[in-house]
Amino acid sequence: MTTLDEGLRTDHSQAKKDGAHTHGGEAPLSSRGSRLTSFAAADFPVPTGREEEWRFSAITALQPLFADKLDAAGVDLEVTAAEGVTVETVARDDERLGTVGAPGDRPAALAWENFEKAAVVTIPKNATPQQPTVLKRVGNGAGATAEHIQIRAGVHSESVVVLDHSGAGQLTENVEIILEDGARLTVVTVQEWDEESIHASAHRAVLGRDAYLKHVVVTLGGKAVRMAPEARFDGPGGEVEMFGVYFTDAGQHQEHRLFVDHAVSNCRSDVAYKGALQGEGAHAVWIGDVLIRAAAEGTDTYELNRNLVLTDGARADSVPNLEIETGEIEGAGHASATGRFDDEQVFYLTSRGIPVDEARRLVVRGFFVDVVKRIGVAEIEERIMLAIEKELEITAELAAK
């Protein structure tokens, strides 16, 4: 288990004390912004686990997603489109695809090279559908699969798109997210795979002027899941909120790697991920990278990760990284903490007549509830809390042994 000191929301001078690095001119080789991106999988060697971006990863479990060919029809797609929203199936030569940016690792590049057809979700200009658009992928156990999705939110539209994953699958995918000026979009991705499934997913979002993106990751199942959401501002006044909830059980590896690229002025980002771990070999990884480029004056950014370790044998790695190239910002900071179950809170509740099992449930619910309530999609919030209840039944069983 890795425990990191808590950071505080700070101005630029304090952010440097918290581990930020200030640079001028071109981004140095150590900069997050200088990472290799390419549409060619051959440009990315097969990971060994010794690379910085793979050193916390479940290399052995993810091996099927490193192979040159991923041609199985391993997931079935079910679409429920909100009124006014179109969901098209297009060939890989559609000129809209690949415009957000090139992949940043081998599974994402292989997903680009191997997918045959893509799903393109389009929310028209000024549209405000009342119901979410849902793309549900159910793994059928056929083998390693590559998929591609693009979500396009028109000018001043406001909508919700849910990407739902379940079943037995081996999936690597790219998700492109495009917000035109003034668009407001919520994207929720749920990973509730069967216990032997593996999943690598790269989400790349680009925000226009005054656009707002709420990006939510919910990871509850799978043997090895690696989520890599990225957001880039292409116009001033943009705002991105990135929320995550995960519950890691025995033998599971759940990894979340975020990157927020502040490339223009007067934009805001807020990141908050919370996870709980239980059981032997449970491993959660959270990496949060924020880059404030020299032109991004007036930036306001903050990132938070909290991990609650419920049993022995679980491990959490949490690494926030803040890189700043200008001093003319509103604020920048991060906070990261990993800790065990708070017995004092349990004692407080039991001393007031609450049974110990119920006291533990209340503490865990309270740990998650502030992030869950910020999701803003009632069906997803309810689903998360029900999933947490099921996980807490496992917690009670482990505690009783």
FIMAR-547821 format. One record per residue (C-alpha): residue number from 1; x, y, z; residue in three letters. Coordinates in Angstrom, 1 decimal, padded with zeros to 4 digits, m for minus. Layout:
<rs>
R num   east  north     up residuo
R NUM      X      Y      Z     ALA
...
</rs>
This chain:
<rs>
R num   east  north     up residuo
R   1  000.0  000.0  000.0     MET
R   2  001.4  003.4 m001.0     THR
R   3  000.4  006.4  001.1     THR
R   4  001.0  009.9 m000.1     LEU
R   5  000.9  013.2  001.7     ASP
R   6 m002.2  015.2  001.2     GLU
R   7 m001.9  018.3 m001.0     GLY
R   8 m004.0  021.5 m000.7     LEU
R   9 m005.6  023.8 m003.2     ARG
R  10 m002.9  026.3 m003.7     THR
R  11 m001.6  029.2 m005.8     ASP
R  12  001.3  028.7 m008.1     HIS
R  13  004.0  029.2 m005.5     SER
R  14  002.6  026.5 m003.2     GLN
R  15  001.9  024.2 m006.1     ALA
R  16  005.7  024.1 m006.8     LYS
R  17  006.2  022.9 m003.2     LYS
R  18  003.7  020.1 m003.8     ASP
R  19  005.7  018.6 m006.6     GLY
R  20  004.9  020.8 m009.6     ALA
R  21  007.6  021.6 m012.1     HIS
R  22  007.8  024.9 m013.9     THR
R  23  009.2  025.1 m017.4     HIS
R  24  009.5  027.6 m020.1     GLY
R  25  009.6  027.3 m023.9     GLY
R  26  009.4  023.8 m025.4     GLU
R  27  008.2  021.0 m023.3     ALA
R  28  011.1  018.9 m022.0     PRO
R  29  011.5  015.2 m022.6     LEU
R  30  010.2  014.5 m019.1     SER
R  31  007.0  016.5 m019.7     SER
R  32  003.7  014.6 m019.9     ARG
R  33  002.9  016.6 m023.0     GLY
R  34  005.9  015.1 m024.8     SER
R  35  004.7  011.5 m024.6     ARG
R  36  004.8  009.6 m027.9     LEU
R  37  001.5  009.4 m029.8     THR
R  38  001.0  007.4 m033.0     SER
R  39 m001.6  005.7 m035.1     PHE
R  40  000.9  002.9 m035.8     ALA
R  41  001.1  000.1 m033.2     ALA
R  42  004.6 m000.7 m034.4     ALA
R  43  005.8  002.5 m032.8     ASP
R  44  005.0  001.1 m029.4     PHE
R  45  007.0 m001.9 m028.2     PRO
R  46  005.2 m004.6 m026.3     VAL
R  47  005.3 m003.4 m022.6     PRO
R  48  007.5 m005.2 m020.2     THR
R  49  006.5 m003.4 m017.0     GLY
R  50  009.8 m001.6 m016.7     ARG
R  51  008.5  001.4 m018.6     GLU
R  52  007.3  004.4 m016.5     GLU
R  53  003.8  004.3 m017.9     GLU
R  54  003.5  000.5 m017.3     TRP
R  55  005.3  000.0 m014.1     ARG
R  56  002.1 m000.3 m012.0     PHE
R  57  000.2 m002.3 m014.6     SER
R  58 m001.0 m005.9 m014.8     ALA
R  59  001.3 m006.8 m017.7     ILE
R  60  000.6 m010.5 m017.7     THR
R  61 m003.1 m010.2 m017.5     ALA
R  62 m003.2 m007.6 m020.3     LEU
R  63 m001.1 m009.7 m022.7     GLN
R  64 m004.0 m010.6 m025.1     PRO
R  65 m004.4 m006.8 m025.8     LEU
R  66 m000.8 m006.5 m026.9     PHE
R  67 m001.0 m008.9 m029.8     ALA
R  68 m000.7 m007.6 m033.4     ASP
R  69 m004.2 m008.9 m034.5     LYS
R  70 m007.3 m008.3 m032.5     LEU
R  71 m010.0 m009.6 m034.9     ASP
R  72 m012.5 m011.4 m032.7     ALA
R  73 m016.1 m010.3 m032.6     ALA
R  74 m016.0 m010.5 m028.9     GLY
R  75 m018.6 m007.9 m027.9     VAL
R  76 m022.2 m007.4 m028.9     ASP
R  77 m023.5 m003.8 m029.1     LEU
R  78 m027.0 m002.7 m028.0     GLU
R  79 m027.9  001.0 m028.6     VAL
R  80 m030.7  003.1 m027.0     THR
R  81 m030.6  006.5 m028.6     ALA
R  82 m032.2  009.5 m027.0     ALA
R  83 m034.7  011.5 m029.1     GLU
R  84 m032.9  013.6 m031.7     GLY
R  85 m029.6  011.8 m031.2     VAL
R  86 m028.2  009.7 m034.0     THR
R  87 m026.0  006.7 m033.6     VAL
R  88 m024.4  005.6 m036.9     GLU
R  89 m022.2  002.5 m037.7     THR
R  90 m019.5  003.7 m040.1     VAL
R  91 m016.5  002.2 m041.9     ALA
R  92 m013.0  002.9 m040.6     ARG
R  93 m012.3  005.2 m043.6     ASP
R  94 m015.0  007.7 m042.4     ASP
R  95 m013.2  011.1 m042.5     GLU
R  96 m014.5  012.1 m039.0     ARG
R  97 m012.6  009.3 m037.2     LEU
R  98 m009.2  010.0 m035.7     GLY
R  99 m009.5  013.8 m035.6     THR
R 100 m009.2  014.1 m031.8     VAL
R 101 m005.7  012.8 m031.7     GLY
R 102 m003.4  009.8 m032.1     ALA
R 103 m003.3  006.9 m029.6     PRO
R 104 m000.8  007.1 m026.7     GLY
R 105  000.0  003.5 m026.0     ASP
R 106  000.1  000.1 m027.7     ARG
R 107 m003.4 m001.2 m026.8     PRO
R 108 m004.9  002.1 m028.1     ALA
R 109 m002.9  002.0 m031.3     ALA
R 110 m003.9 m001.7 m031.8     LEU
R 111 m007.5 m000.7 m031.3     ALA
R 112 m007.1  001.9 m034.1     TRP
R 113 m005.4 m000.5 m036.5     GLU
R 114 m007.8 m003.4 m035.9     ASN
R 115 m011.4 m002.0 m035.6     PHE
R 116 m013.6 m002.6 m038.6     GLU
R 117 m016.6 m000.4 m037.9     LYS
R 118 m017.1  002.5 m035.5     ALA
R 119 m020.1  003.8 m033.7     ALA
R 120 m020.6  007.6 m034.1     VAL
R 121 m022.9  009.4 m031.7     VAL
R 122 m024.1  012.8 m032.8     THR
R 123 m026.0  015.3 m030.7     ILE
R 124 m027.2  018.1 m033.0     PRO
R 125 m026.8  021.8 m032.4     LYS
R 126 m029.0  023.1 m029.6     ASN
R 127 m030.4  019.7 m028.8     ALA
R 128 m031.3  018.9 m025.2     THR
R 129 m032.6  015.3 m025.0     PRO
R 130 m034.2  014.4 m021.7     GLN
R 131 m033.0  010.8 m021.7     GLN
R 132 m029.4  009.5 m021.9     PRO
R 133 m028.1  007.7 m025.0     THR
R 134 m026.8  004.3 m024.0     VAL
R 135 m024.3  002.1 m025.8     LEU
R 136 m024.2 m001.3 m024.1     LYS
R 137 m021.4 m003.7 m024.9     ARG
R 138 m021.8 m007.3 m023.7     VAL
R 139 m018.8 m009.6 m024.0     GLY
R 140 m019.5 m012.9 m025.5     ASN
R 141 m016.2 m014.6 m024.7     GLY
R 142 m015.1 m014.9 m028.3     ALA
R 143 m011.6 m013.4 m027.8     GLY
R 144 m009.6 m010.1 m028.0     ALA
R 145 m011.6 m007.4 m029.7     THR
R 146 m010.9 m003.8 m031.0     ALA
R 147 m013.6 m001.2 m030.9     GLU
R 148 m013.9  002.5 m031.8     HIS
R 149 m016.5  005.1 m030.6     ILE
R 150 m016.9  008.8 m031.4     GLN
R 151 m019.2  011.2 m029.5     ILE
R 152 m019.9  014.6 m031.1     ARG
R 153 m021.7  017.2 m029.1     ALA
R 154 m023.0  020.1 m031.3     GLY
R 155 m022.9  023.8 m030.5     VAL
R 156 m024.9  024.6 m027.3     HIS
R 157 m026.3  021.1 m027.0     SER
R 158 m026.8  019.4 m023.6     GLU
R 159 m026.9  015.6 m023.3     SER
R 160 m025.8  012.4 m021.5     VAL
R 161 m024.1  009.4 m023.1     VAL
R 162 m023.5  006.1 m021.2     VAL
R 163 m021.1  003.4 m022.2     LEU
R 164 m021.9  000.2 m020.4     ASP
R 165 m019.6 m002.8 m020.4     HIS
R 166 m020.5 m006.3 m019.0     SER
R 167 m020.2 m010.0 m019.8     GLY
R 168 m017.0 m012.0 m020.6     ALA
R 169 m014.7 m009.9 m022.8     GLY
R 170 m011.2 m008.9 m023.9     GLN
R 171 m011.6 m005.4 m025.2     LEU
R 172 m009.3 m002.6 m026.2     THR
R 173 m011.1  000.6 m027.4     GLU
R 174 m010.7  004.2 m028.4     ASN
R 175 m013.4  006.7 m027.5     VAL
R 176 m013.2  010.1 m029.2     GLU
R 177 m015.2  012.9 m027.5     ILE
R 178 m015.7  016.2 m029.4     ILE
R 179 m017.5  019.2 m027.8     LEU
R 180 m018.2  022.2 m030.0     GLU
R 181 m018.5  025.7 m028.6     ASP
R 182 m020.9  026.0 m025.7     GLY
R 183 m021.8  022.3 m025.6     ALA
R 184 m022.5  020.6 m022.3     ARG
R 185 m021.9  016.8 m022.3     LEU
R 186 m021.8  014.1 m019.6     THR
R 187 m020.1  010.8 m020.6     VAL
R 188 m020.4  007.9 m018.1     VAL
R 189 m018.5  004.7 m018.7     THR
R 190 m019.3  001.7 m016.5     VAL
R 191 m017.0 m001.4 m016.3     GLN
R 192 m019.0 m004.2 m014.7     GLU
R 193 m017.3 m007.1 m016.4     TRP
R 194 m017.2 m010.7 m015.4     ASP
R 195 m014.3 m011.7 m013.2     GLU
R 196 m012.0 m013.0 m015.9     GLU
R 197 m012.5 m010.1 m018.4     SER
R 198 m009.7 m007.6 m019.4     ILE
R 199 m010.3 m004.1 m020.8     HIS
R 200 m008.1 m001.2 m021.9     ALA
R 201 m009.9  002.0 m022.9     SER
R 202 m008.5  005.3 m024.1     ALA
R 203 m010.8  008.3 m023.9     HIS
R 204 m009.6  011.4 m025.7     ARG
R 205 m011.8  014.6 m025.4     ALA
R 206 m011.3  018.0 m027.0     VAL
R 207 m013.4  021.0 m025.7     LEU
R 208 m014.2  024.1 m027.7     GLY
R 209 m014.9  027.6 m026.3     ARG
R 210 m017.0  027.7 m023.2     ASP
R 211 m017.7  023.9 m023.5     ALA
R 212 m018.3  021.8 m020.4     TYR
R 213 m017.5  018.1 m020.1     LEU
R 214 m018.4  015.8 m017.1     LYS
R 215 m016.5  012.6 m017.5     HIS
R 216 m017.4  009.7 m015.1     VAL
R 217 m015.6  006.4 m014.8     VAL
R 218 m017.2  003.6 m012.7     VAL
R 219 m015.1  000.4 m012.4     THR
R 220 m016.7 m002.5 m010.6     LEU
R 221 m015.6 m005.7 m012.3     GLY
R 222 m013.0 m007.4 m014.5     GLY
R 223 m009.7 m009.2 m013.9     LYS
R 224 m007.7 m006.3 m015.3     ALA
R 225 m009.1 m002.9 m016.3     VAL
R 226 m007.0  000.0 m017.5     ARG
R 227 m008.8  003.3 m018.2     MET
R 228 m007.0  006.3 m019.7     ALA
R 229 m009.2  009.4 m020.0     PRO
R 230 m007.6  012.6 m021.5     GLU
R 231 m009.1  016.1 m022.0     ALA
R 232 m007.7  019.0 m024.0     ARG
R 233 m008.9  022.5 m024.1     PHE
R 234 m009.0  024.1 m027.6     ASP
R 235 m010.9  027.3 m026.7     GLY
R 236 m011.0  029.6 m023.7     PRO
R 237 m013.7  029.3 m021.0     GLY
R 238 m013.9  025.5 m021.1     GLY
R 239 m014.5  023.3 m018.0     GLU
R 240 m014.0  019.6 m017.4     VAL
R 241 m015.0  017.6 m014.4     GLU
R 242 m013.6  014.1 m014.1     MET
R 243 m015.1  011.8 m011.5     PHE
R 244 m014.3  008.2 m010.7     GLY
R 245 m015.6  005.4 m008.4     VAL
R 246 m014.0  002.0 m008.2     TYR
R 247 m014.2 m001.1 m005.9     PHE
R 248 m011.3 m003.5 m006.3     THR
R 249 m011.7 m007.1 m005.1     ASP
R 250 m009.3 m010.0 m004.5     ALA
R 251 m007.2 m010.7 m007.6     GLY
R 252 m008.5 m007.7 m009.5     GLN
R 253 m006.3 m004.9 m011.0     HIS
R 254 m008.1 m001.6 m011.7     GLN
R 255 m006.0  001.2 m013.2     GLU
R 256 m007.0  004.8 m014.0     HIS
R 257 m004.6  007.1 m015.8     ARG
R 258 m005.8  010.7 m016.4     LEU
R 259 m004.3  013.5 m018.3     PHE
R 260 m005.7  017.1 m018.4     VAL
R 261 m004.0  019.3 m021.0     ASP
R 262 m004.5  023.0 m020.3     HIS
R 263 m003.3  024.5 m023.6     ALA
R 264 m005.4  027.7 m023.7     VAL
R 265 m006.3  030.4 m021.2     SER
R 266 m009.1  030.7 m018.6     ASN
R 267 m010.2  027.1 m018.4     CYS
R 268 m011.0  025.0 m015.3     ARG
R 269 m010.6  021.3 m014.4     SER
R 270 m011.6  019.4 m011.4     ASP
R 271 m010.7  015.7 m010.8     VAL
R 272 m012.0  013.5 m008.0     ALA
R 273 m011.6  009.7 m007.9     TYR
R 274 m012.4  007.5 m004.9     LYS
R 275 m011.9  003.8 m004.5     GLY
R 276 m012.1  001.0 m002.0     ALA
R 277 m010.1 m002.2 m001.9     LEU
R 278 m010.5 m005.6 m000.3     GLN
R 279 m009.1 m009.1 m000.5     GLY
R 280 m005.7 m010.7 m001.2     GLU
R 281 m004.1 m009.3 m004.3     GLY
R 282 m006.5 m006.4 m004.9     ALA
R 283 m004.6 m003.7 m006.7     HIS
R 284 m005.8 m000.2 m007.6     ALA
R 285 m003.7  002.4 m009.5     VAL
R 286 m004.5  006.0 m010.0     TRP
R 287 m002.2  008.4 m012.0     ILE
R 288 m003.3  012.0 m012.4     GLY
R 289 m001.4  014.2 m014.8     ASP
R 290 m002.2  017.9 m015.2     VAL
R 291 m000.2  020.0 m017.6     LEU
R 292 m000.6  023.8 m017.6     ILE
R 293  001.1  025.1 m020.7     ARG
R 294  002.7  028.6 m021.0     ALA
R 295 m000.3  030.0 m022.9     ALA
R 296 m002.8  028.7 m020.4     ALA
R 297 m003.0  031.8 m018.2     GLU
R 298 m005.9  032.0 m015.8     GLY
R 299 m006.1  028.2 m015.3     THR
R 300 m007.8  026.8 m012.3     ASP
R 301 m007.2  023.1 m011.6     THR
R 302 m007.4  020.6 m008.8     TYR
R 303 m007.2  016.8 m008.6     GLU
R 304 m008.0  014.4 m005.7     LEU
R 305 m007.7  010.7 m005.2     ASN
R 306 m008.7  008.8 m002.1     ARG
R 307 m008.3  005.1 m001.4     ASN
R 308 m009.9  003.1  001.4     LEU
R 309 m008.2 m000.2  002.2     VAL
R 310 m010.7 m002.5  003.9     LEU
R 311 m008.6 m005.7  004.4     THR
R 312 m005.0 m006.9  004.5     ASP
R 313 m003.5 m008.0  001.2     GLY
R 314 m004.7 m005.1 m000.8     ALA
R 315 m002.5 m002.4 m002.4     ARG
R 316 m003.2  001.1 m003.8     ALA
R 317 m000.8  003.2 m005.8     ASP
R 318 m001.7  006.9 m006.2     SER
R 319  000.5  009.4 m008.0     VAL
R 320 m000.7  013.0 m008.7     PRO
R 321  001.5  015.0 m011.1     ASN
R 322  001.2  018.7 m011.6     LEU
R 323  003.3  020.5 m014.3     GLU
R 324  003.1  024.3 m014.7     ILE
R 325  004.7  026.4 m017.4     GLU
R 326  003.3  029.8 m016.4     THR
R 327  002.9  031.6 m013.1     GLY
R 328 m000.3  033.5 m014.2     GLU
R 329 m002.9  031.0 m013.0     ILE
R 330 m005.9  031.2 m010.6     GLU
R 331 m005.0  028.0 m008.7     GLY
R 332 m003.4  024.6 m009.0     ALA
R 333 m003.2  021.8 m006.5     GLY
R 334 m003.7  018.1 m005.7     HIS
R 335 m004.5  015.8 m002.9     ALA
R 336 m003.9  012.1 m002.5     SER
R 337 m004.4  009.8  000.4     ALA
R 338 m004.6  006.0  001.1     THR
R 339 m005.6  004.7  004.4     GLY
R 340 m007.1  001.8  006.3     ARG
R 341 m010.6  001.5  007.7     PHE
R 342 m011.2  004.1  010.4     ASP
R 343 m011.9  002.1  013.6     ASP
R 344 m012.6  005.3  015.5     GLU
R 345 m015.6  006.0  013.3     GLN
R 346 m016.8  002.5  013.8     VAL
R 347 m016.4  002.8  017.5     PHE
R 348 m018.3  006.1  017.5     TYR
R 349 m021.2  004.5  015.7     LEU
R 350 m021.3  001.2  017.7     THR
R 351 m021.2  003.2  021.0     SER
R 352 m024.5  004.6  019.9     ARG
R 353 m026.1  001.2  019.5     GLY
R 354 m025.4  000.6  015.8     ILE
R 355 m024.2 m003.0  015.1     PRO
R 356 m020.6 m003.2  013.9     VAL
R 357 m021.5 m004.6  010.4     ASP
R 358 m023.9 m001.7  009.8     GLU
R 359 m021.4  000.8  011.2     ALA
R 360 m018.9 m000.4  008.6     ARG
R 361 m021.4 m000.1  005.9     ARG
R 362 m022.2  003.5  006.9     LEU
R 363 m018.6  004.5  006.9     VAL
R 364 m018.0  003.1  003.4     VAL
R 365 m021.2  004.6  002.1     ARG
R 366 m020.1  008.0  003.5     GLY
R 367 m016.7  007.6  001.9     PHE
R 368 m018.2  007.3 m001.6     PHE
R 369 m021.4  009.4 m001.4     VAL
R 370 m019.9  012.9 m002.1     ASP
R 371 m018.4  011.7 m005.5     VAL
R 372 m021.4  009.6 m006.4     VAL
R 373 m023.8  012.4 m005.9     LYS
R 374 m021.8  014.6 m008.3     ARG
R 375 m022.4  012.3 m011.2     ILE
R 376 m025.9  013.7 m011.8     GLY
R 377 m027.4  010.7 m013.5     VAL
R 378 m029.9  009.1 m011.1     ALA
R 379 m029.9  005.6 m012.6     GLU
R 380 m026.1  005.4 m012.5     ILE
R 381 m025.9  006.7 m008.9     GLU
R 382 m028.4  004.1 m007.8     GLU
R 383 m026.6  001.4 m009.6     ARG
R 384 m023.3  002.3 m008.0     ILE
R 385 m024.7  002.3 m004.5     MET
R 386 m026.4 m001.1 m005.1     LEU
R 387 m023.0 m002.4 m006.3     ALA
R 388 m021.3 m001.0 m003.2     ILE
R 389 m023.9 m002.8 m001.0     GLU
R 390 m023.0 m006.1 m002.7     LYS
R 391 m019.3 m005.5 m002.2     GLU
R 392 m019.9 m004.8  001.5     LEU
R 393 m021.5 m008.2  001.8     GLU
R 394 m018.2 m009.6  000.7     ILE
R 395 m016.4 m007.3  003.2     THR
R 396 m018.6 m008.7  006.0     ALA
R 397 m017.8 m012.3  005.0     GLU
R 398 m014.0 m011.5  005.0     LEU
R 399 m014.3 m009.8  008.4     ALA
R 400 m016.0 m012.9  009.8     ALA
R 401 m013.2 m015.2  008.8     LYS
</rs>
